[in-house]
Amino acid sequence: MVVAKESYTYINYITLFLQELLHQRIGFCTKVIYYAPKSGSSLNCIVFSSVIDPPYNTGNDFVYEDDFAISMSEYLANSGQYDEVGNQLVQNTESNGRFHTDWLNMLYPRLKIAKNLLTDDGAIFISIDENEVNTLKNICDEIFGRSNFVAELIWAAGRKNDSKYISVSHEYILCYFRNSDFIKENKIIWRERKQGLDDIYTEYENLKKIYGTDYEQMTKEMKLWYKNLPDGHPAKDHSHYNRVDGKGVYFPDNISWPGGGGPKYEVLHPVTHKPVKVPSRGWLTNERTMKEWIEQGRVEFGKDENGVPTLKSYLKDREYTVPYSVFYKDGRAASKRLATLMGDKVFENPKDEEIIERLIEFCGVSDDDYILDFFSGSGTTAHATFLANIMQQKNRHFILVQIPEEISEKNATSEKSKKVAKSAINLCDNLGVAHTICEIGKERIRRSARKISEDYPDAVFDGGFRVLKCDSSNMKDIYYNPSETQQSLFDTYADNIKEDRTPEDLLFQVMLDLGVLLSSKIEKTTIAGKQVFNVADGFLIACFDNDVTEETVKAVAEKKPYYAVFRDSSMANDSVATNFDQIFASISPDTVRKVL
């Protein structure tokens, strides 16, 4: 997705996104944000490429706040669980008469808000299955506009044998532009690198080591290698690239003029020195260029002059193609890879990080762009972003959003689900963290970053991320009616900050208020005996310790930050509070001062 509002940074948009969701009291995906660290000043234009995986509305796989679809007695009977702020949650089952309506009421406002994050060249990808694909298409046509519909990608995930009638073995990914007219006017195109190329190049290099310059034998072995590949292997789609020479792998392409009417002239066979057969449609190019091709070894001749030559089309020159709307990817592979990474199966039906990697790579997400996923689950999008960055040597960032949904064996709908929940709980216990999906996602991001660093030790790679949780204000509610005001309240609210808030809580609130990137570099230092936060290399300096003296204030002022923030109640005495502004006015008058 792309954002371009001149006065806003990306975090302003994400904050507004979360605030709007909270305001509408639709509690899904409003609690935890992950994103890759990035230092620097505010940005005017951020690119988002969003691949979201919303609940599929099967009746078993998600819960959300709902107080309008069923009666109070049914509500209490079916629910039995609450979120951390007391909102009751209820499953969306087929027994609910508003099964589809409830799902739409959950998803519609999220897509409506998400659209506001797009600039004209942005796009959104939404994963869904057959249960709600038609319903989703209808609401997306309304939100994004039917003219902005790009394609319905079909993922063939392998046969399922649990059906009585037809094995439905595919899923869908709906794709919409923000502004298709802008895409056309600016001639923006999408291209993706063909799948399986690295395997082909590896086989070519292996054959070179064995057969040297015996290209005839190498060609035989290359054809045999393609034949022995398993069905579904991506390299098999390029089996026509089965001939080799010193320049690489190629296939013999047509050298005649498309549609006829091409030039006709004499071309001599390099061995017999007799004119070869001229194609009926004429040659593909003029005589001069043909001579250059022959000198470069790009023209392949037959054994004698009786055959029409062909043009060597090298795979390395045709690595990119228009993305196909239908593709095959074993649906079990992603689950196996995640289980291997995590040490056990701790998440059911994770999205395939290699598919999301593919989407990121071909839709034009470039350096310093952001990928947003507001149904992040196990953190697949972060893993996919890491992979795409490594493969294309880019520096993209991600923002993931997920509520800390509790993992419980009691909520499992089958023995298989119960086993997965138990494994996930064991992992959380070993890590010493809460039993939530967010903790599984965070650990998955850590482990995927570690593995990629090990697999690509020489690559420039940043696997860091920061975790933020939405919460109420750090400030106490001090607004009372006159009749409710009592003498004792004056002492209670001498400090206007809630007692359970840490200095880090205060720092991030200040960063949000001032529009400082939450991904900015943060260093803890000690100045005049007090802990000080140095944000973005001195752009913001904040101190929330108690008993701050004039010595500390002067030391901060001498750093000449753009912003300086202190806590009102932390001043050592009235003299420090009185002289605070004067100290900065004399030492660093341009510093913007803020007191909490």
HELIX and SHEET records of a PDB file:
HELIX    1   1 TYR A   10  HIS A   23  1                                  14    
HELIX    2   2 MET A   72  ASN A   78  1                                   7    
HELIX    3   3 PHE A   99  LYS A  115  1                                  17    
HELIX    4   4 VAL A  133  PHE A  144  1                                  12    
HELIX    5   5 ARG A  146  ASN A  148  5                                   3    
HELIX    6   6 SER A  180  GLU A  185  1                                   6    
HELIX    7   7 LEU A  197  TYR A  211  1                                  15    
HELIX    8   8 TYR A  215  ASN A  228  1                                  14    
HELIX    9   9 PRO A  234  HIS A  238  5                                   5    
HELIX   10  10 GLU A  287  GLU A  295  1                                   9    
HELIX   11  11 LEU A  315  ASP A  317  5                                   3    
HELIX   12  12 GLY A  331  MET A  342  1                                  12    
HELIX   13  13 GLU A  353  PHE A  362  1                                  10    
HELIX   14  14 THR A  380  GLN A  392  1                                  13    
HELIX   15  15 GLU A  409  ASN A  411  5                                   3    
HELIX   16  16 GLU A  415  LEU A  431  1                                  17    
HELIX   17  17 ILE A  437  ASP A  455  1                                  19    
HELIX   18  18 PRO A  482  GLU A  484  5                                   3    
HELIX   19  19 LEU A  489  THR A  492  1                                   4    
HELIX   20  20 PRO A  503  LEU A  514  1                                  12    
HELIX   21  21 GLU A  550  GLU A  558  1                                   9    
HELIX   22  22 ASP A  568  SER A  570  5                                   3    
HELIX   23  23 ASP A  574  ILE A  587  1                                  14    
SHEET    1   A 2 VAL A   2  ALA A   4  0                                        
SHEET    2   A 2 CYS A  45  VAL A  47 -1                                        
SHEET    1   B 4 TYR A 370  ASP A 373  0                                        
SHEET    2   B 4 HIS A 397  GLN A 402  1                                        
SHEET    3   B 4 VAL A  32  TYR A  35 -1                                        
SHEET    4   B 4 ARG A 466  LYS A 469 -1                                        
SHEET    1   C 5 SER A  49  ILE A  52  0                                        
SHEET    2   C 5 ALA A 123  ILE A 128  1                                        
SHEET    3   C 5 HIS A 170  PHE A 177 -1                                        
SHEET    4   C 5 PHE A 149  ALA A 156 -1                                        
SHEET    5   C 5 VAL A 326  TYR A 328  1                                        
SHEET    1   D 3 VAL A  63  GLU A  65  0                                        
SHEET    2   D 3 GLN A  88  GLN A  91 -1                                        
SHEET    3   D 3 GLN A  81  TYR A  82 -1                                        
SHEET    1   E 2 GLU A 192  ARG A 193  0                                        
SHEET    2   E 2 TYR A 320  THR A 321 -1                                        
SHEET    1   F 4 ARG A 243  ASP A 245  0                                        
SHEET    2   F 4 GLY A 248  ASP A 253 -1                                        
SHEET    3   F 4 THR A 310  TYR A 314 -1                                        
SHEET    4   F 4 VAL A 299  GLU A 300 -1                                        
SHEET    1   G 5 ILE A 522  ILE A 527  0                                        
SHEET    2   G 5 LYS A 530  VAL A 535 -1                                        
SHEET    3   G 5 LEU A 540  CYS A 543 -1                                        
SHEET    4   G 5 TYR A 563  PHE A 566  1                                        
SHEET    5   G 5 VAL A 592  VAL A 595  1                                        
END                                                                             
